[in-house]
Amino acid sequence: MPSLFDLAPAAPVVPVVVIEDAADAVPLARALVAGGLPAIEVTLRTPAALDAIRAVAAEVPEAVVGAGTVVSAAGVAQAVGAGARFLVSPGWTAGLLDAMEAAGVPFLPGVSTASEVVALLERGVSDMKFFPAEAAGGVPYLKSLAGPLPGARFCPTGGISAGSAPSYLALPNVACVGGTWMLPVDALAARDWGRVEELAREASGLAASGRPSSTAVWSARGR
């Protein structure tokens, strides 16, 4: 199965989107794609989320739209049925992992401890979300995992900002970060898609100098 990072190569940031009105989904996705962030995680936290995924999948083909906050097998089925091309969970259980593996799309199960990472590696899963990144130890914690667990690669999410993102992206075991800073509440409320595009463009340029792109990192792993 391809990695999410094969589907949206070289994008250092995955916007984590909470959609309250499905009508906003398409212009928001277009702004993010125009700014260089094609992989878009729509969280299943609102009644509008599935309709938003469905609209982006149908009308913004250049976007790689996925579902976040996936916490049940039913949520997996609903998200994939709506057109989600990847799945992200804040944590995982054996049942949820089975459902995500059977869905046929890339997925990032959430971890925050070394034991969870080891358990996933035992299951043959090496693509993971590190959540909540800042609260769970941030850059120093992920750096400490790189030596004993080199097979794991992470998309840390949770409390990451434009200022802290480059420190995460400089780590050899981080392929991208997830964040919301390019989606300020006032811009979304005003439907200021131009500002979102501008912030997305800034975020898309955050890859640390001298660090391999996501494409190189993930292609080297043969995923």
N, C-alpha and C positions, 0 to 999 in steps of 0.2 A: 504494500500500500504506500502511495507517495506521502511524503510529509507535507504539512501545511506550508512549510517554507520552500517546497518545490513549486507549490501552486502560486505563491506570491513571492518570488525571489527578490532578495536584496532590499525588502522593506523592513527597516529596523524597528518600526513601531506598529503595533496593532491597536487601533482605536477601540476602546470599550464603550459601546453606545447603549444608552438607555432611551428608548423611544416611547414617548407618551402619546403621540399622534402619528398614526401610520402614514398620513399624508406628508409628513416631513422626511420620511425615510429615503425616498429617491433623490430629492435635491441635496440632502445631507450626504448621501453616498457619493453622488457626483462630485461634490466639493472635496471630499476626502480623496477620491481617486485622482482628481485634477491636481491635488497637492502632493501626490506621490505615495499615498497610503491605500493600496488596493485591498488589503486584507482587513475586513471590518467585522468585529465581533458584536453582534446584537444580543444583549442579555435578555434572558427569558424572565424578566422581572416585572413586566407590565402586560396588561391585556392586549396591547397593540403589537407586541414583539413578533408574533408569528406572521401577522399580516405585513409587518415591516420587512421581514426576511423574504416573504413571498414577492413583495413589490420590487425589492432590490434585485432579487434573482431574475425576475422577468424583464426589468427595464434598465438595469445597469450591468450589462454583460461583462464589462471590463473589471467589475468589482468581484472580489472573492468573499462572499458574505457567509458568515458562520454564526452559530448560536453559542452564547455563553450562559453561565449559571445553569448548566444542564445537570440536574440532580436526580433524575429517575429514568428508567427505561422508557416510560411513556413520553417524557420530554425528548429523549433521543428520537423516537419515532415521529413525534410531531415536528421537530426541527428539521429532520431530513425530508419529511413529507412537504414541508414548506419551501424547500430548496436550499437549506443550509449545506454548505460545502465543507465545513469543518465543525467540530464540536469542542467546547471547552467547559470543564467542570471545576468548581472550587475545591473539590476533594474527590475521593473515589471509594467505592466498595466493590467487592467481587462481582455483584450483580450489575452494577452500573458499568463496570469495565467490560463485562461480557456484552452488554447491549451496545456500547460504543464500538467495540471490536467488530460486532456483527453488522454495524450500520454501513460499512463500506466507504466511509469518508475518514480523512485524517482527524485525530482527536488529541487533546491535551488534557489528561487527568491532572487534577491539582494535588500538589504535595507541599508539606512544610517541614518534614523531618527526614533525616537520613534513612530511617527504617522504611518509610513510605517509598522512598526512591529505590531502595534495595528490593522491596517487594514488587515494584513495577518492573525493574530490570529482570527479575526472576520470571516474570510473565512475558518477557520479550518486548516490553514497552520502554522506549528510551526518550521519547518526546514528552515533555511534561510542562505543566504550568507551576510556577513557584508562587504560592499565595498563602497569606497576604505578605507580599515581599518585604516591605519595610518593617512591619510588626514582627515578622518571623526571623529577622536577623540581617536582611538586606545584603549588600555587597559582600561584607566580610563572611557571612554564612555561606553564600554560594561559592565564594573563592575557596573556602575550606573544603567544600565537597568535590572540587575539581580533581584533586589528587587521588583520593581513594575511590571515587566513582566517575572515572573519565568517560564512561559510556553514556552518561545522562546529559541531555541538553535541555535547557530551560527557556521558557518565556515568563519572566517574573512580572507580576502584576499586583498592584495594591500599594497606593501611596507614592508611586513613582512620578516624578516631575520632569520638566524639561531640564532642570539643573542636575538632577541625579541620574537621568537616563544614560548619559555617556559613560558613567562609571560602571553601570551594569553591562553595557554593550562592549566594554573593553575586556570583559571576562571571556576566557576561551570556551566556557560551557554555557554561554548565553547566546542564543540565536536572534532574539528580538525581545522587546519589552511590550507590555500592554499598558495603556494609560488613557486618561480622560482629559489631560490638560489642554489638548487642542479642541476641546468641546466645552468652552466656558458656558455656564448657565445663561448668562445674559445674551450671548450670541445666539444660542439655541432659541431662547424666548423671543428674540427679535427676528429670528429666521435670517440672520446675517451670514449667509453661506459664503460670501466673499471673505469674511474674517476667518471662518472655519478653514477655507482653502489655504489662506495665508499661514495659519498656525500649523496646518498639516504639512505644508511645504517646509516650514522650519523643522518640524519633527522628522521629516523624511531625510533630512541631511545630518541627523545626529550620530550616525555610525562613527565610532571612534577612529581617529586617524591611524592608518597602518593595520587595522584589523580586517581580516578577511570578510567579505560580504556574506550574507546569509546563504547565498547561492553556493559559494565555495565551501562553506562549512558543512552544509547538508549534503551536497553532491559528493563530497569526500567520504561521507559515511555510507554511500551507496543506497540511500533511501529513495 
